[in-house]
Structures are given as structure tokens and as C-alpha cells.
Amino acid sequence: MLGALRQRDPAVLAAALGNDLQAAALSLRPGLAATLAAGRTAGALAAMVSGSGPTCLFLTRDANQARTLAAELADGDTCRTAQTATGPVAGARVV
């Protein structure tokens, strides 16, 4: 993960992401699979359940794509709301 962050390439980071609790979350809340699929269809590089759910997160190439993806998800019927968060965050750094 740290190596992927150092490369500053969202596609490399997407390949490094994982969540060991995702399969369990999807078994308990199968509807989350539709949300993940909607994000991927809308262009997300990665789509996963955050923690043990029910929140999902999506990785995009840049802030513009994040806004577009959030708008598509909010306009669809698979999630109640979509928010964007961008980095880098002041004070955060990869060591």
C-alpha cells in the first residue's frame, strides 16, 4: 500500500486496495453489491465497502471524476447520498 501511495498513480493504488470484511458485509447486505457495481459502471477505479459496511467508497483518477461519479450515484437509486473527499490532506504524508 505504501509503495502504491508513493507512486501517486490512482490506478496503482486501486490495485492495492482490499477489505477482508467486504465478503461478510455483502453477505449480510446484498444490496451493497449494486452500489459497488454502479460506482464501477460510472468509472471508479476501485469500489469497496468501507469497514464492515454499509458505507461504500470509490477511488477515482481526480477530483473532477469524483464529482461526476458522486452526481451519478446520487441521481441513481442505489444509494441515498454521495459525498466527495479529495487529497492530499494538509499535514498528511507518506513516510
C-alpha positions as CSV (number, residue, x, y, z in Angstrom):
1,M,0.0,0.0,0.0
2,L,2.8,2.5,0.9
3,G,4.5,1.7,-2.4
4,A,1.3,2.4,-4.3
5,L,0.8,5.7,-2.5
6,R,4.4,6.7,-3.2
7,Q,3.8,6.2,-7.0
8,R,1.0,8.8,-6.9
9,D,-0.9,6.8,-9.5
10,P,-4.6,6.2,-8.7
11,A,-4.7,3.0,-10.9
12,V,-1.8,1.5,-8.9
13,L,-3.4,2.4,-5.7
14,A,-6.7,0.9,-6.9
15,A,-5.0,-2.4,-7.5
16,A,-3.6,-2.4,-3.9
17,L,-6.9,-1.8,-2.1
18,G,-8.7,-4.5,-0.3
19,N,-11.1,-5.2,2.6
20,D,-11.2,-8.5,4.3
21,L,-14.7,-7.7,5.7
22,Q,-16.3,-7.0,2.3
23,A,-17.5,-10.5,1.6
24,A,-19.1,-10.7,5.0
25,A,-20.7,-7.3,4.6
26,L,-22.1,-8.3,1.2
27,S,-23.5,-11.5,2.5
28,L,-25.4,-9.5,5.2
29,R,-26.4,-6.6,2.9
30,P,-26.5,-8.0,-0.7
31,G,-27.8,-4.6,-1.9
32,L,-24.4,-3.1,-1.4
33,A,-23.2,-5.1,-4.4
34,A,-25.5,-3.0,-6.6
35,T,-24.0,0.2,-5.2
36,L,-20.4,-1.1,-5.9
37,A,-21.4,-2.1,-9.4
38,A,-23.0,1.3,-10.0
39,G,-19.7,3.0,-9.0
40,R,-17.6,0.8,-11.2
41,T,-20.0,1.4,-14.1
42,A,-19.7,5.2,-13.5
43,G,-15.9,4.9,-13.9
44,A,-14.5,4.3,-10.4
45,L,-11.0,2.7,-10.4
46,A,-11.9,0.9,-7.2
47,A,-15.2,0.2,-5.4
48,M,-15.3,-1.3,-2.0
49,V,-17.2,-1.5,1.3
50,S,-15.8,0.8,3.9
51,G,-15.0,-1.2,7.1
52,S,-17.9,-3.7,7.6
53,G,-20.4,-1.5,5.8
54,P,-22.9,-0.2,4.9
55,T,-20.8,2.8,3.6
56,C,-19.1,2.3,0.2
57,L,-16.1,4.1,-1.1
58,F,-14.9,4.7,-4.7
59,L,-11.5,5.7,-5.9
60,T,-11.3,8.0,-9.0
61,R,-8.5,9.5,-11.1
62,D,-9.1,13.0,-9.9
63,A,-11.5,15.4,-8.2
64,N,-13.5,16.1,-11.3
65,Q,-14.2,12.4,-11.9
66,A,-15.1,12.1,-8.2
67,R,-17.7,14.9,-8.5
68,T,-19.1,13.3,-11.7
69,L,-19.3,9.9,-10.0
70,A,-20.9,11.3,-6.9
71,A,-23.6,13.0,-9.0
72,E,-24.3,9.8,-11.0
73,L,-24.7,7.8,-7.7
74,A,-26.8,10.5,-6.1
75,D,-29.1,10.6,-9.2
76,G,-29.4,6.8,-9.3
77,D,-31.5,4.6,-7.0
78,T,-28.7,2.6,-5.4
79,C,-27.6,5.0,-2.6
80,R,-29.1,7.7,-0.5
81,T,-26.3,10.2,-0.8
82,A,-22.8,10.6,-2.2
83,Q,-20.0,12.8,-0.9
84,T,-16.6,13.5,-2.3
85,A,-13.3,13.8,-0.4
86,T,-10.0,14.7,-2.1
87,G,-6.4,14.8,-1.1
88,P,-3.7,15.4,-0.3
89,V,-4.8,16.4,3.2
90,A,-2.7,19.1,4.8
91,G,-0.3,17.6,7.3
92,A,-0.7,14.0,6.0
93,R,2.3,12.4,4.3
94,V,3.5,9.0,3.3
95,V,6.7,8.1,5.2
